Amino acid sequence: MSDRRDPRRGLPSVDALGRAEALADIAPAERIATIRQVLAEERAARATTSAPATTETLIARVRALAARAREPVPRPVINATGVIINTNLGRAPLSEAALMAMRAASSYAALEYDLAAGERGSRNALARDLLCQLTGAEDALVVNNGAAAVLLILAALLNGDRREVIVSRGQLVEIGGGFRIPDVLRQSGARLVEVGTTNRTRAEDYAAAITPATALLLLVHPSNFRVIGFTEAPDRAELAEVARDHVVPLIEDMGSGCLLDLSRFGLTPEPTPQAALAAGVELVSFSGDKLLGGPQAGIIVGAARTIKLLAQHPLMRALRVDKVTLASLIATLGSYARNVALTEIPVWRMIAQLPETLRQRAEALVAMLFGAGIVAEVRSGESTIGGGSLPGETLPTWHIALSVRTVGDLDALGKRLRMSSPAVIPRIAHDYLLLDPRTVPPERDADVLDVLIRCMRETGHAN
Ligand SMILES: *Cc1c(COP(=O)(O)O)cnc(C)c1O
């Protein structure tokens, strides 16, 4: 038996590599673990190739692997797509206030502790007061996400023979990621009763469908599509009256919990939780990380008697949020309560950016690119809200645009930008690679410029 293919032959030992000067700055335990991994990979490689790596190469691999292991995961990115609530990029970026609160809560914190009394307090009370103040609700509850909120509501309100849930045919939606209202209802043991048509449903349709088996009437926000033309959705107040007359609760899954008036930004107003409650809706649920601009959470606001049923349900324990999320949510709600949401919450700061400001930022970047020998244009375009909020609605913006005639392969440049450090995510449309300053924090403009110049140099498109 020849040992010519023995993969261990000529491989340096862990000790030998561990003594390398170039690895001295890596902590001993981490150094050894990383060396072991690199040697294992090399051993596997030598079994199939005849070109063994040199000791220098192995040392370089150890350094690279250790560096990569220290990079934050998921990798932070600069979102230049112009999609503000970008589900693939983690929905809403959090405010400074939220980050500070999360840091404080990561240590010991008075989460379920009454400091004055020195005894157990209520975890829910912290967010409840702010939610009640902001929405006019009697009571509120926080769970893991919007889907969990719907799940908990159904679990708590379906009762014995009362299992029918009445939903308009125009609101049997799929939100994305497989959240389909009919499936969620089936899963929770509800019997779906469809009323009305795709485009028109009236309060009478619900009234006619109510039986002794009806558990609740459910309104679902068509978050990610719009039906246009001859449409009619029932008026909430009218429907609330029908619900009251028949003593069944009217519940609304609102999707994006928009607490502010969007019309001042030229957008179609979204229903707000406060308006729905004022119209007589029993419970409203919405997400924490859509237009609210906070962490992933599901918020339920409404009548105290019904919230109490939810809070006491055994599922509540499985769906409750952790302390860091709660701290982040409370800080986000605090920005609304202090009336500084537009300046403190990134989602709203981006929505509120004026086209003129965006144009100036785009022009400044294009001028600096020109200085590096890169020809880019400032082109008018549109940003979107995204994340299942305000479908079809756009905000005017100004893009930094690189033409296919300048760049050649747009997809290759796009990949290079995404793989760079920091990663920059552009959009490609109609023979242009586009960077939308609206979703880039202004203090990151210099990073975008750096990355772009570097990538263009690597492909020989800049001097
Ligand atoms: C987004 C959305 C959900 C799901 O909320 P998550 O927080 O993503 O779980 C449910 N219903 C509607 C109408 C939505 O728009």
The ligand as a Tripos MOL2 file, in Angstrom:
@<TRIPOS>MOLECULE
LIG
   15    15     1     0     0
SMALL
NO_CHARGES

@<TRIPOS>ATOM
      1 C1        -48.5790   41.4440    7.7300 C.3       1 LIG1
      2 C2        -49.9360   40.9670    8.0450 C.ar      1 LIG1
      3 C3        -50.1390   39.8820    8.9050 C.ar      1 LIG1
      4 C4        -49.0070   39.1420    9.5240 C.3       1 LIG1
      5 O1        -48.3110   39.9200   10.4130 O.3       1 LIG1
      6 P1        -46.8360   39.4640   10.8710 P.3       1 LIG1
      7 O2        -46.4370   40.4910   11.8590 O.co2     1 LIG1
      8 O3        -46.0200   39.4520    9.6360 O.co2     1 LIG1
      9 O4        -46.9830   38.1120   11.4570 O.co2     1 LIG1
     10 C5        -51.4300   39.4830    9.1690 C.ar      1 LIG1
     11 N1        -52.4740   40.1110    8.5990 N.ar      1 LIG1
     12 C6        -52.3210   41.1570    7.7590 C.ar      1 LIG1
     13 C7        -53.5240   41.8070    7.1790 C.3       1 LIG1
     14 C8        -51.0390   41.6240    7.4470 C.ar      1 LIG1
     15 O5        -50.8820   42.6380    6.5990 O.3       1 LIG1
@<TRIPOS>BOND
     1     1     2 1
     2     2     3 ar
     3     2    14 ar
     4     3     4 1
     5     3    10 ar
     6     4     5 1
     7     5     6 1
     8     6     7 2
     9     6     8 1
    10     6     9 1
    11    10    11 ar
    12    11    12 ar
    13    12    13 1
    14    12    14 ar
    15    14    15 1
@<TRIPOS>SUBSTRUCTURE
     1 LIG1         1 GROUP 0 **** ****
